[in-house]
Amino acid sequence: MKKLKYANLNDPRTEAERQEIITNASYYYGQYMDALGIDWRNDPNSNDTPMRVAKAFVNDLAEGCYIEPPKITTFKNVNKYDGIVFQGNIDVKSFCSHHHLPFVGYAHVAYLPGDNVIGLSKLNRIVEWFARRPQVQE
């Protein structure tokens, strides 16, 4: 199985590869819970926890590691706009690469257009894609 060199890199995977990662991670998360002394197998509230955690990690929390970057459509800058394009207060929901604990905040993105411009909604998609991976919270 391929491995990401660093926690916050991107290596798009097929659905089958993601499922294999989920299956392997579920097994090892169960062992982790065992090491903590949690009797998860006999607890009806926890007996599916290893699989739920693995699915949440691959399909949500760290999805940006495993999927292609968002498609970014550019448009001709027909009006020759040369001011700052700004999108602020974009919600960021991510998690720390050191402790795997969540953090939230806001991103502010600005750029100076040239011959092309990017729609504001695309800036939100870019931020979301980068947020969905473990990273340094600072």
N, C-alpha and C positions, 0 to 999 in steps of 0.2 A: 504494500500500500504506500502511495506517495505521502510525504509529510510536508507540511508547511515549514519553511526554514524559520520563520518568525511568526509569532502569534497573530500579528495583524496584517499578514500578507494575504493575497488572493490567489487561489488555485481552483478555478471552476471545475466542478465535478459533475458527472452524469447522475441521473436519479439513482441508478443502480449503485454507483460508488458512494453516494450519500447514504443510501440505505445500509451499505456494508459498514460505513463509519458509525452509523447509529447503533447497529447491532453490536459491534465491537465495544463502543463506548458504554453501552448499556451493561454489558458483562462486567467491564472494569468498574463502572460506577457502583454496581452491586457489591463488588469486592471492597470498594472504598467504604461503603456503608457498613459492611461486615467489620472492617478494621476499626470503625468508630464504635462498634458494639451495638449497632441498631439492628434489631430483629425484624427487618423489613419484610422478610418472606412470610412471616406469620401475622403481620399486621395488615388487616384489610384496607387500611387507609394508605399503606406504603408499599404494598407488594408489586405495584407497577411503576414505582418511582424511578428505578434505574432507566427504564425505557422512556418514561415521560421526560426525564432530565436530558437524556441523549437527544431525543427529538427536538426539545426546546432549544438546545444548544445549536444543532445543525440547521434547523428550519426557521429559527427566529433570532436568538441572541447573537449568533456568529454567522448568520446567513451570508453576509458580505464576503466571508472567506471562501465560500463554496459556489457562488453563482457568478455569472458574467456581470461586468459593470453595466450600469443602465445605458440604454441607447440615448445619446445626446444629439438632438437635432439642432442644427444651427440655421439661421436665416440671414440672408443678405442684409446688411446694414444700409438699406436704401435711403434712409434719411441722413446718413453720415453722422449719426449721433456720436459724440466724442466725450460725453460726460461719464460719470461713474454709474454703473448698474449695480444696484445693491438689493439684497434680500436679507432681512434680519430676523432675529428671534425664531430661527428654525429649531424646532425641538430636537434635542439630541438625547437618545436613550441608548446607553452603551454599558460596557462593564470593564473593570480594571483588569489589565493583563497580569498584574501581580497577585491579586487576591480573588479574582473572579467574582467580585461584588459589583452590583450595579452603581452607575452614577448617571445623573441627568443634568442637562444644562441647555444652553442655547448656542447656536452657531450664527455667525454673521459673515456673509460672503459678498465680496465686491470685486468687480473687474472693470477694466477699461476696454470697450469693444474696439475692434479693428474693422475689417471688411465684413465680419459676421457678428451676430449676436446670438446668445443662448436665452431661451425663454426662462422666466423666473421659476416656473414649476420644475424645470430640469435641475436647478440649483438645489432645490429641496431633495430631489431624488439622489443627487450626488452625495449630499450630506448623509442621507439615510443609509446609502450603500457603505460609506466609510464608517458610520457609527456602528453598524452591525458586525462587529468583530471585537475581540479583546484588545485593549490599548491603554496607554498611559493616560490617566485622567487629567493631568495638567495640560 
